[in-house]
Every structure is written in structure tokens, then in C-alpha cells.
Amino acid sequence: MRRPLLILTAITFVTWVGARITAVALPLVALAETGEAWATGLVGGMSGLPLLTVGWWGRGLRERLVSGRALAVVMLAQVAGLAIVPVAALVGHVGAVSLCTSGLVTGVAAALLGPAERALVADLADAGRRDAEGGSAGSAGGATAARWLAWQDLAHRVSMIFAPPLGAWLVVAWGAEPLLWCQAAVVLAAAAAMLGVPRADGRAPARGEAARGEAEPTAVLAVLRAHPQVAAGIVAAGVGGLCWFGFSLGLAVLGVEHGMPGALVAAGMSGYGATSVAASLAAPLVVDRLPRLATAVGAWAVLGLSFAALPAVVPSVVGVALVSAVGGLATPFGIAALNALISEQTSGPERRAAFTAETVLHSGGASLGLLVGGAVIGWVGAGPVLVAVGAVQVLVGGVGLVASRALGAGGRTTAEAPAAAVSG
């Protein structure tokens, strides 16, 4: 199972690099073709709608995404969505309709792919451990699902460092429209590679099986009620996503207020990004030794403390970078612990529903926070908002730590836990 897992990790890296490069090019194409600044955010805004509602409309689909072949079909739909804007640019008809359609199609695909890829990684890693314990050749070497998911998060996080500046350079060298074609080609190549990823049980779907599904749709709320530890970790991650606007928008506003526009948010993002990548390198090596729920909720409390401390060091660029670095150091361990918790306590349709809930609450919460955050900061002020969102995360993290003790999840989770969870 090692080869399919390596393929999935490589696909995560390549597609995220492409997505971050496209994020630089797409607004430029929209602005150049429409001449309207408001059109630059249409694709991103519309792509958030399927993410926020995937728990409802995706309920009957996620149980079918259990193999590379099924994920490749979704990726082909994503290619079609990505191609809408450059095709419209060729014929000179880029407008609100094409931008919104592209956002909706790619948003639907992304909302399905993220949780499905993580669930398939966990499925394959569990199967690899069973093969390793049975002495089968070609196993994943006994590596846990938690470790493979941490490697996948590293592949995602590394793309944040170099892909945006690479995209800016490529826009100058090639132009914006060729980059949109390149992203479609990258996802198409990734879909072809995804065909080499089998189901976790090693068998091919029977004819018509993908269309029928293998089980009754599993409700997200039912899964969270059945697994309170998973629910506590996901809620903490959701609150963390919702509060992110205080950091990104708050530092931007504080920079303007202190006569140094862009400097503080750049320092904060740089400090956070550098340590988060460093922590992501370490997370796969230590994740099997971390207490699951305590780490998953405690990391967001540390991030909250760093948010609350930022107004005290403003306008020092170095101070902002160092305080932000503390939050960046903690976050990857919290994400790794939560993914481990989900992979160990759930399987099959429940696992896919839990990863969907994680995506909706964390990424959807971040989108919602950015949507309303500007108005909140304008009303209250950037400094008080940073303290408030930091305090909220500390409070939620503290409640989660108490819950981790009450639920018996405060102790160390051993590498044997995944096998026990799967066999049970």
C-alpha cells in the first residue's frame, strides 16, 4: 500500500501548488477581461458555497468515493470547472456567469475531494498495517494512518511558502491566462495518476456499484454524536477557522493604522508560515506519541494566546513575527492529532462523514469569518478583535482539555490504536 499512499501525497502537493498559483492569476484575468474590481472575487466566493453546504448535498456521494477511480471522476469535473474561465477568455466572454459557474463547479469538486482523499489515505494506511502485521509484501511498512495524514498535511502546508511567489513570477513571465490552462492540465494529470490508487480492500468496484453506493448515507451529526471526542476536536478546529480573520484582517488593519501598510500582516504570515512548516516536518515523526484530543484542542488554545498577545507587540515587526511563530508552531500538531483521532475512531462511511465535518467547520468557518470579519473589525477595532478571538480560542481549548480528561482521551494514544479501531 505504500505506492498508492505516496501517489496520494504527491497529488496533494502538486494540486495545491497549482491552486495557489491559480489564486494569483485568476483575479488578474477577471479584472483584465471584465474591468470590474468586484468580479475578481467571484470564483472564490462562489466556490465557498458548496463547501458550506456539502454536509447536506454531498451526503449520498461521499460513501461512493472509496477508490482512486472514483476520485479521478471528481477531478475531471474539477478540470471542466477550471477550464471555464480560460475558454471564456479565448472567446472574449468572461463575465459574472462564467466566473460564478467556474466557482461553483470547482467548489463542488473541492468540497468532495478534500475529505475523500484524507479518508482514502486512512483506509489505505489501515490496510497496509494489516498487511504488515500479516507479513504481506507491498504493505505501507506498518506506518499509521495518523503519520500518513501528517505527511499529507505537510505537502499541503509546504505549498503555502513558495507557490504564491512562484505564481507572481510566472504571471510576469508567461501571463495570467496560460497559468489557468496549466492548472487545468495539472489536475488532469493528477486525475490520471489517481487511477493507480486502488480501493483499500484491493478490489475493483463492480459494475454499477459506484452509482448505487455501498451503504445508506451517513448523517454528519449522527457521527459526531456517536463520537464525542471527534466532535470536540472538530468544534475546536471550527472555532479556530472562524477566528482566523482576526489574525489576517486584524494585522492588515493595524499596519495601516500605524503607517506601515502590509508590513505587519506580512511579518505575521511569515512567522506563522515558517514555524508551521517546520512543525509539519516534525509532526509525522511524533504524532503516534501525542495525546489525541488534548493536542487537538490545546493547539488552538496556543494559537489563541498568540492572537491575544499580538496587540501588545504592535507595531514591532519582529515582535509580530515572533508571536505569530508561536501559533504556527502549535497548529500542525493540533491538525495531525485531530486527523489521527478521526482515523482511529471511525471507519467507512463514518470516517468520510467525520472528515467532511472537519472540512466544513474549519475551512467553511474561515470563509465565514473573512466574510463578516471586516465589518466586525470596523465596528470594534482590530486590537480588541484580536484579543477577543484569542480569548474565544483559549476558552474553547480549555473546555476541550477538560472534556479530554472526562472522555478519557488525555493519555497517550499508541500505534496499536488504529488496528484496534479498524478491527472493532
N, C-alpha and C positions, 0 to 999 in steps of 0.2 A: 504493500500500500504506500510505500514511500514515494514512488514516482508520481502517482496521482496527487498526493499532497504537495509535492514540490511544484507540480503544474498549477495547482490552485493558488499557491503562494505567489508564483511568478505572474499569474494572470492578475491577481490583486495589485501587484506592484505596477505592472505595465498599464493597466486600465486607469489606475489612479493618477499616474504621471500624465497620461493623456487627458484625463478630465481636468486636472489643474492647469494644464497648458491651454485647453479649450476655454477655461474660465477667463483667461487673459484675452483670448482672441474674439470670443463671441460678442461681448459688449461693443467691441470696435466695429465689427461687421454690422451689428444692429444700428449703431449710431451713423455709420457711413451710408447705409442704404436707406434709412428712414429719415435721418436728420433730426430725430427727436430723442432727447436725453431719456425721457421716461421709458422708451422702448428697450433700453439696454438691460433692464432687469426683468423683462417679461418671461424669458425662458427659465431663469432661476426661480422666479416667483411661482410660475405655473407648475414647475416640477416639484414644488413642495406640497402641492395639494394631494397628489396620490400618496405621498409619504405619510401625511397626517391621517389619511383615511384607509390605509392598506389593511389595518386590522379588521375592517368591515368588508371591503370588496375583495380582498385577497384571501379570505377565509377558505374558499373552495379551491384555491390554486396552490397554496404553499405546500400541501401534502403531496402534490404531484412533482415537485422539484426535488427529486431524490437522486438524480444522476447528472453526469456531465451533459448528456444528450438533451435532457430537459432544460438545463440552464443555458445551453447553446441556443435553443429556440428563443428564449427570452432575450438573449444577447443579440440575436438577429433583429428582433423588434427594436432593440435599442439602436442598432445601426440604422434602421429605417428612420427613427426619430432624429438621430444625429445628422442624417443626410438632408433633412428637410430644408434647413437654412441655407447651406451652400448651393443646393439645387435651385432654391428660390432666388438666390443671389445671381446665379447664372442667367436666369430669365428676367432679372430685374424686378421681381415682385416680392421682396422681403417686406413684410408688414406685420401688423399685430396678429393676424390669423396664422401665418406661418410660424411666427415666434411662439405663440401660445400652443400651437399644435405640437411643435418640437418639444416644448417643455413638458407637456402632458405625456407624450409617448415615452420620452426618456425618463420622466419621473416614475411612470408606472413600472418600467423595466428596472430602474434602480431600487425602487421600494421592494420589489420581489427578489432581486439578485443578492442584495447585501445579507439579509437573514438566511437565504437559501445557501449561499456559499459557506457561511460560518457553520451552519448545521451540517452540511456535507463534509466539511473538514472534520468536525467532531465525529460524525458517523464513520468516516474512513480511518481516523485515528483509533477509535474503539475497536474496529475490525482488525486493524494492524496489531493492536495489543493482544487480541485474542489469538491471532496467528502466531505472534512471537511466543506467547505462553504455550502454544501447541507445537512450537518448533517448525512452523511452516516457513518456507522460503518466500522472499519478497515482501516480508512484513515491514511495518513502519519502524522496526527496531525497538519496539516497546515504548516509544515516545508517547506521552499522554496527549489527549485532546487539548488540555489546557496549554501545553507547550506549543503545539502546532498553531493554536489560535493566537498565542502571543507572537509567534513569528509572523503570522498574517497581519497582526496589528502593526508590527514593526515595518513591514513592507508598505502599509498604508501611510504610516507616520513619516517615513523617510522621504516620501514624495512631496511632503509639505515644504521641505527645505530647499530643494533645487528646482522643482518643476515650475513654480511661478517665475523666477528669474530666467529660466530657460525659455519659457513661453514668451516673455518680453523680448528676449534676444531674437527668437525665431520670427516674431511679428515684424521686427525691423528687417531681418534678413530675407524672409520669404513673403511676408504679407499675412494678413489675418485669415483670408478665405482658404488658402492652402492648408492651414493648420486644422480647419474644420474637417476637410477631407481626410487629413492624416488621422484624426481621432476616429472617424468612421472606419478607416482601414485598420487601425489598431484593434478596435473592438471586434471587427470581422475576423481578424487573425486570432484573437483570443477565443472567439466562438469556435473556430476550427480546432484550436488546442483543447478546448473544453470537451470535445468529442472523445478525447482519450481518457477522460475521467469516468470510471465505472460507478455503478451503484456500490454501496458499502457491502452488500451481500454478494457482489461479484457477478450477478446475473443481469441479463438484458431485460428490459421491460417487455412483457408480452404484448401482442398486437391489441391496441385499444386500451391497454392498462393505463397509460398516461392520461388518456382522455377521461377515464372513469374515476381515477384516483384510487387509493388503496384503503382509505378509511373515511369515516364520516368527518366532516370539517370540525376542527377543534377550536373552541372559543378561547380567545386570549385570556379573558377574565377568569374563566374556569381554571385555566392552567395556573394563573397567579394565585388564585385562592387555594389550589391544591399544593402549591409550593411557596409557603410564606417567606422562606429565606431568599428565594429567587425574586419574589415580589419586592422585598425590602431593598435588595441591591438595585433592581431596575428603577424603583422610585427615586433612590438617591441619585442615580445616573440621570434620570429625567430632570430632577431639580437642578443638577449641575449644568445640563444643557440649557435649561430655561434661564439660568443666571449668567450665562456666558456673555450676554450683551453688555453687562456691567463692565466687563474687562475690555472687550474690543471697542465698544462705542464710548465707554466712560473715559478710557485713556485718550482716545481721539479728541474728545471734547476738552479734557483737561489740558492737552497740549495746546489747543487753540487759545484757551483762557490764559495760559502762561506765555503766550507769544512764541511758541515753538511748535507750530502745526506739523503733525506727522512724526515728530521725534519721539514722543512718549509712547505712542502705540507701537512704533517700530521697535523701540527698546523692549517693551513688554513682550511683544510677539517673538522677538529674537531670543530673549532669555527663556521664555516658556518653551519655545520650539527646540532650542539646543538641549536643554535638560530632558525634555520629553523623549527625544530621540535616543539620548544616552540611556535613559531608564528603560526604553523599549529594547535596547540591546541586552540589558541585564534581565528583563522580565522573563524570557523563556527559560533562563537558567535557574531561576529561583521560584517560579510560580507554583511548583509542586510542593513547596515548603511553606507557602503563605496560608494563614487562616483565611478562609474564603470570604465570608460575609463581613468580618471585621475589616479586612483590607478593602473590600469593595465599597464600603460606606465611609471608612476612615479616610481614604484618599480624597474624597470630595470635601471632607471637613478641612483637610490640609489646604486644598485649593481655596476654600472659603476664607481661611485665615490669611492667605496671601492676598486675596482680593481686598479684605478689610484693612490690611496694612498698607496698601498702595497709597492712599491719600496722605499718609504720614511721611512718605519719602518723596512725593512730588514737590518740586519739579526736577529732582535729580535723575538724570538719565541712567546713571549707573545704579542708583538705588532702585529704580523701577525694574531694571533688568534683573537685578539680584533677587528681589522679592518675587517677581514673576517666575524666576527659575525654580523657586521652592515649589510652587504649584505644579509646574511642568514636570518636576521630578516625581511627584506623587501620582499623577493621573494615570500613566500607563500601567502601574501596578494595580490600581483600582479596576481598570478595564479588564486586565488579564484575569484578576480574581473573579470578576463577575462572569466573564465568558467561561471560566473554569467551573463556576458554580452551576451555570445553566447546563453545561455539557455533562456534568456529573449527576445532576438530579433529574434530568429529563432525557427522553429519547423519542425517536419517531416524530409523530405529529406534534406532541407536546414540546419537543425541542424546537421545532420550527416556529411554533406559536410564541415561545418564550423569546427567541431571537428577534422575532417581529416586534414584540412588545418593547424590547430594548431599543431597537432602531427607532420606533415611533416616538417613544418618550424622550430619548436623548437627542436624536437629530431633529425630530419634529419640535421638541421643546426649544432647541436652539433657534430654529427658524421662527417660531412664535415669539421668542424673546427679542430677536432682532427686529421683528415687525412692530412691536409695541415699545421697544426699549428707548427709541429716540424720543418719543413723547414723554415717557416717564422721566428720562434724564432732563429734558427741557423743563419739566414741571418741578422736580425736586432738586436737581443739581447732580453733577457727575460724582463728586466726592461722597455725599450721603448715599447715593445709589450703590457705589462700590462697597461701602460699609454694610449697607442693608443686605445686598445679595450675598456678601461674605458671611454675615451672621446667619442668614437662612440656611446656607450650606453647612455651616458648623452645627446648627441646631438639628438639621436632618441627619447629619453624620453622627451626632451624639445619640439621637434616638435610635439610629441603626445599630450603633455599638451596644446599646442596652439590649436591643432586640436580638443581637447576635449571641449574647450571653443567655437570654431567655430561651432562644431557639436551639441552644446547644451548638452553635456554629463558631464559637470563639476560638476553639482549639485548632491545631494544625491538621490540615487535610493531607493524607498521604497519597502516594501514587497509586495505591491499590483501590482508591475510591472509585475511579471511573469504571474499572472492571466490575466492581460490585454493583454500581448503579445500572450498568447495562444488563448484567445477568439478572438483576432483580426486576 
